[in-house]
Amino acid sequence: MTDKPVLRHPEKARRPDNPSPKKPDWIRVKAPTSAEAAEVRKLMRDKNLHTVCEEAACPNIGECWKHKHATFMILGDTCTRACAFCNVKTGKPGAVDVSEPENLAASVASMGLKHVVITSVDRDDLADGGAFQFVACIERIRATSPDCTIEVLTPDFRDKDGAIAAVARARPDVFNHNLETVPRLYPGIRPGARYFHSLRLLQMVKEIDPTIFTKSGIMVGLGETRAEVLQVMDDMRSAGIDFMTIGQYLQPTLKHVAIDRFVTPDEFDDYRATAKAKGFLMVAATPLTRSSHHADRDFDELRKARAAAQSAAE
């Protein structure tokens, strides 16, 4: 008797297919077939680690892994949320791996990373949403790779008192949390989250430690209007967010929410120019922009941009 395959998204299995329009010429990606990519994959398996690059089916995985850049995903590979856009597996997560911080730190050292990005699944089942594991990972990397800068891309820690503050006080160099879409679309796209809670999270990080760079991103092509995107920009700036990313939503499977349209490169250029004019230190806006794409290079640019802004103010 053959075992049935485990469904990655059991909550979506009975939904009708959602066909999307054909991808345009400007969205082209390469599969992760390089020797460097194979080395990264082997290291992840050997250390029992996960990457959002694989789990979320990131279109930039081939490019990033070729350069030995990976976004580590802690707290397992199973999310307690079921967002309509996300390819990460959903269900009941397993126990937290107590060796994960040590394995992660060892991998960072082995890869010789100068900048590391740590994200996680949502863990609504844990008392603090998994904040303790973020803190432990930051502390171990600081101890073993003191020259490596650290970027976290956290869940929203909704209804987890003290979780945001705990991670902020561990002093990552960049604190990223994605708003994902415009407020009007939250009920269908991100039903377990609340727009203004996510916005307040990033504002709180700045209040706790103004030296931490804050970062957030949205997807476009989900049915949002230009006016709504511009309002999100204003909201982000009101919360003191330094770096905004904007990328095209790409449908992981036919059971996920369909693409409303493909936003053109010219429109992304317009979004980038508008966001820069609104005062962000950095803006990344292209069809294939993702939260952690070029994160190491972008961190260097962030520091330069802050220094230039401070110099101009003086």
Buried (B, 14 or more C-beta within 10 A) or exposed (E): EEEEEEEBBEEBEEEEEBEBEEBEEBEEBEEBEBEBBEEBBEBBEEBEBBBBBBBBBBBBBBBBBBBBBBBBBBBBBBBBBBBBBBBBBBBEBEEBBEEBBBBBBBBBBEBEBEBBBBBBBBBBEBEBBBBBBBBBBBEBBBEBBEEBBBBBBBBBBBEBEEBBBBBBEBBBBBBBBBBBBBBBBBEBBBEBBBBEEBBBBBBBBBEBBEEBBBBBBBBBBBBBEEEBBBBBBEBBBEBBBBBBBBBBBBBBEEBBBBBBEBBEBEBBEBBBEBBBEBBBBBBBBBBBBBBBBBBBEBBEBBBEBBEEEEEEEE
